Amino acid sequence: MSGDVPPQQPEDTRRRRRRRERELVVLVVLTLIVVGGGIVGIVYGLQTLLGALPCLVGGAAAVLLLYGLLALAERWTR
């Protein structure tokens, strides 16, 4: 019976969605800090970049906090 196809495992779409959400949040945070910091550094210089980094990190922390609250609410509803 070489023509038989082995049974496939059921797809875990929830796990894949959670992993994709985490990847997107990391991408947003890195883009905010790296790209935003790079633009500030190129346009205004290194000294201004050092002053802008706390704001960029604060914005990234706000994104992470909101994602964490939503993930917690999702876990709580299950």
C-alpha positions in Angstrom: 0.0 0.0 0.0 2.6 2.5 -1.1 -0.1 4.9 -2.4 -1.5 5.6 1.1 -1.1 9.1 2.4 -0.1 9.2 6.1 -2.7 10.9 8.3 -1.9 14.5 9.1 -1.9 16.0 12.5 -4.7 18.5 13.1 -3.5 22.0 12.7 -3.3 24.0 15.9 -4.4 27.4 14.6 -4.5 29.0 18.1 -0.9 28.3 18.8 0.2 29.5 15.4 -1.9 32.7 15.8 -0.4 33.4 19.3 3.1 32.9 17.9 2.4 35.2 15.0 1.1 37.9 17.3 4.2 37.7 19.4 6.4 38.0 16.3 4.4 41.0 15.2 4.7 42.7 18.6 8.4 42.2 18.6 8.6 43.5 15.1 6.7 46.7 16.1 8.9 47.3 19.1 12.1 46.8 17.2 10.9 49.0 14.4 9.9 51.7 16.8 13.2 51.7 18.6 15.6 50.9 15.8 14.0 52.7 12.8 12.6 55.6 14.9 16.0 56.0 16.7 17.8 55.8 13.4 15.7 58.5 11.8 16.1 60.8 14.8 19.8 60.1 14.8 20.2 60.8 11.1 18.1 63.9 11.1 18.9 65.5 14.4 22.2 63.9 15.5 23.5 61.7 18.2 22.8 64.0 21.2 19.1 64.3 20.3 18.9 60.5 19.7 20.1 60.0 23.3 17.4 62.3 24.5 14.7 60.6 22.3 15.6 57.0 23.4 13.6 57.2 26.7 10.6 58.3 24.7 11.0 55.5 22.1 11.5 52.9 24.8 8.4 54.3 26.7 6.4 54.0 23.5 7.6 50.4 23.1 6.8 49.7 26.7 3.2 51.0 26.1 2.8 48.7 23.2 4.0 45.7 25.2 1.8 46.7 28.1 -1.3 46.8 25.9 -0.4 43.5 24.3 0.1 41.9 27.7 -3.3 43.2 28.9 -5.0 41.8 25.9 -3.2 38.5 26.1 -4.2 38.3 29.8 -7.8 39.1 29.1 -7.9 36.4 26.4 -6.4 33.8 28.8 -8.8 34.9 31.5 -11.8 34.4 29.2 -10.8 30.8 28.4 
